[in-house]
């Protein structure tokens, strides 16, 4: 059972997530790291024009593996703004400030696909996206900021989630399941 501290109860997670995203976006932009919204953050931004309900504490961003070294610098700069390291994995950096986390996923390329990994216990689970979705980006407005997102947004969301138009409660969704997150491909090899 999750215990909520007195401090956490006082935090407006949505306001904190927006502040965290604004500050981290500034760092990524300053370092010229190209990135885009992904996962539940992208879904909420497009479908709900907001975070998905109960998902404001987990912001998802993607970039390319070529920017991993600059990503390390971005984390250092974020720490100077009060973020703490949540975890640093091979293809994902996560930082958190006041209970609101940001994941930055690093994608690699094959001829036709972009891929990264989700980490579960000691396992790496491939997440595979047709490359054209991440090579063709378009702008999206989200909480007064402009971000990149896949240009073929509805096709992308359908590929990833199936019927993305119907909200699914966060507790009913698991990002590690190929049935829920259809781009998870446990047996895929680059």
C-alpha positions in Angstrom: 0.0 0.0 0.0 1.3 3.4 -0.9 1.7 5.7 2.0 1.3 9.4 1.3 3.5 11.7 3.3 2.3 15.0 4.6 4.6 16.7 2.1 3.2 14.7 -0.9 -0.4 15.5 0.1 0.4 19.2 -0.2 1.9 18.9 -3.7 -0.3 19.7 -6.6 1.1 17.0 -8.9 -0.3 18.6 -12.1 1.2 22.0 -11.3 4.5 20.3 -10.3 4.6 18.2 -13.5 4.0 21.3 -15.6 6.8 23.2 -13.8 9.1 20.2 -14.1 8.4 19.8 -17.8 8.9 23.5 -18.4 12.2 23.5 -16.6 13.5 20.3 -18.2 12.3 21.4 -21.7 14.4 24.6 -21.2 17.5 22.5 -20.4 16.9 20.2 -23.4 16.4 23.2 -25.7 19.4 25.0 -24.3 21.5 21.9 -25.0 20.0 21.5 -28.5 18.7 18.0 -27.7 15.8 17.2 -30.1 13.0 15.4 -28.3 9.3 14.6 -28.5 6.4 13.7 -26.3 5.6 10.1 -26.1 3.7 7.5 -24.1 0.9 8.6 -21.8 2.1 12.2 -21.9 1.6 12.3 -25.7 -1.7 10.5 -25.4 -3.0 13.0 -22.9 -1.7 16.0 -24.8 -3.5 14.9 -27.9 -6.7 13.3 -26.7 -7.3 15.2 -23.5 -5.3 18.4 -24.1 -4.0 17.7 -20.6 -2.3 14.9 -18.7 -4.2 11.6 -18.7 -6.1 11.3 -15.4 -3.8 10.1 -12.6 -0.8 10.2 -15.0 0.6 13.6 -14.3 3.3 12.2 -12.1 5.0 10.4 -15.0 6.0 12.5 -18.0 7.4 10.6 -21.0 9.9 12.1 -23.5 12.0 10.5 -26.2 15.2 11.4 -28.1 17.9 9.6 -30.0 20.8 7.6 -28.5 23.2 10.0 -30.2 22.2 12.6 -27.6 22.9 10.4 -24.5 26.0 12.3 -23.5 24.2 15.6 -23.7 21.4 13.9 -21.8 23.8 13.3 -19.0 24.6 17.0 -19.0 20.8 17.7 -18.9 20.5 15.6 -15.8 23.3 17.5 -14.1 21.7 20.8 -14.9 18.3 19.4 -13.7 19.9 18.4 -10.4 21.1 22.0 -10.0 17.4 23.0 -10.2 16.4 20.6 -7.4 15.6 17.4 -9.4 16.9 14.1 -8.0 18.0 11.1 -10.1 15.2 8.5 -10.0 17.2 6.0 -12.1 19.8 5.9 -14.8 19.6 3.0 -17.2 21.2 2.2 -20.5 18.4 3.7 -22.6 16.4 5.7 -20.0 17.2 8.5 -17.6 14.5 9.4 -15.0 14.5 12.4 -12.8 12.0 13.6 -10.2 11.2 16.7 -8.3 8.4 16.9 -5.7 6.9 13.5 -6.7 6.6 14.3 -10.4 8.9 12.2 -12.6 10.2 12.7 -16.1 11.5 9.8 -18.2 13.8 10.5 -21.1 14.1 7.5 -23.4 16.9 7.1 -25.8 16.0 5.4 -29.1 18.3 3.6 -31.5 17.6 2.9 -35.2 17.6 0.0 -37.6 16.8 0.3 -41.2 13.1 0.4 -40.6 12.6 0.7 -36.8 13.3 2.9 -33.8 13.7 1.0 -30.6 14.4 1.5 -26.9 13.9 -0.7 -23.9 11.7 -0.8 -20.9 13.3 -2.3 -17.8 11.5 -4.7 -15.5 13.5 -6.3 -12.7 16.6 -7.5 -14.5 15.0 -7.7 -17.9 15.2 -5.4 -20.9 12.0 -5.4 -22.9 12.2 -4.0 -26.5 9.8 -1.3 -27.5 9.8 -1.1 -31.3 8.3 1.7 -33.4 8.4 2.0 -37.2 11.1 4.5 -37.8 9.0 6.9 -39.9 6.9 7.8 -36.9 9.9 9.3 -35.1 11.5 10.8 -38.2 8.5 12.8 -39.2 7.5 15.1 -36.3 5.0 17.9 -36.0 4.3 20.5 -33.3 1.8 20.1 -30.5 0.8 22.7 -27.9 0.7 21.4 -24.3 0.3 23.6 -21.3 1.4 26.7 -23.1 4.5 25.1 -24.5 5.3 23.8 -28.0 6.6 20.2 -28.3 7.3 17.8 -31.1 5.2 14.7 -31.6 4.8 12.1 -34.4 3.2 13.8 -37.4 1.0 10.8 -38.0 -0.4 11.1 -34.5 -3.6 9.1 -34.8 -1.9 6.2 -36.6 0.9 6.3 -34.0 -1.5 6.2 -31.1 -3.5 3.4 -32.8 -0.4 1.4 -33.3 0.7 1.9 -29.7 -2.6 1.5 -27.8 -5.3 0.2 -30.2 -8.4 2.1 -29.3 -6.7 5.1 -27.8 -9.9 7.3 -27.9 -11.3 5.5 -24.8 -9.5 6.4 -21.6 -8.2 3.5 -19.6 -7.6 4.0 -15.9 -3.9 3.9 -15.1 -4.3 0.9 -12.9 -5.8 -1.1 -15.8 -2.8 -0.3 -18.1 0.6 -1.9 -17.9 3.3 -0.6 -20.2 5.1 -3.9 -20.1 2.2 -5.8 -21.6 2.1 -6.3 -25.4 -1.7 -6.4 -25.1 -1.9 -3.0 -23.6 1.2 -1.3 -25.0 1.2 -2.9 -28.5 4.7 -1.7 -29.4 6.3 -3.8 -26.6 7.9 -6.8 -28.4 9.6 -9.1 -25.9 11.1 -11.4 -28.5 12.3 -8.7 -31.0 16.0 -8.5 -31.8 17.7 -5.6 -33.5 
